[in-house]
Amino acid sequence: MATEAYAAEGNGDKIQSDVLIKARESCYKARDAFYSCIENKCDKKPTEIATVGLLYPKECQQSRNQFVKQCRSSWVKHFDRQYCQNKKAQQRLLDDKGSRRGPLSLPKPYTLKPTP
């Protein structure tokens, strides 16, 4: 409804898309700053809890607050989930060290013996 009234005034979608693009870019910058802080301070003990169980050090609290302020809450949860999944995948690849190499052991096919 509000967008229809706004478009009826003759302003069009250009202003809205510009605002959305700027908001999205500021969200991405805040996100990147927060996750780079986590990566840079990875030697510190994580003491703060974010959404979806993400732990981060106290030194990243300011960038976390900026990230939460700049982005929608659904985006913050999405980015936190995505970061956790990527870290788990990286950890699996690093921890694997060839333990899963070789053919998979599949069950033997069932064969019926003919009855005489």
Secondary structure, 3 states (H helix, E strand, C coil): CHHHHHHHCCCCCHHHHHHHHHHHHHHHHHHHHHHHHHHHCCCCCCCEECHHHCEECHHHHHHHHHHHHHCCHHHHHHHHHHHHHHHHHHHHHHHHCCCCCCCCCCCCCCCCCCCC
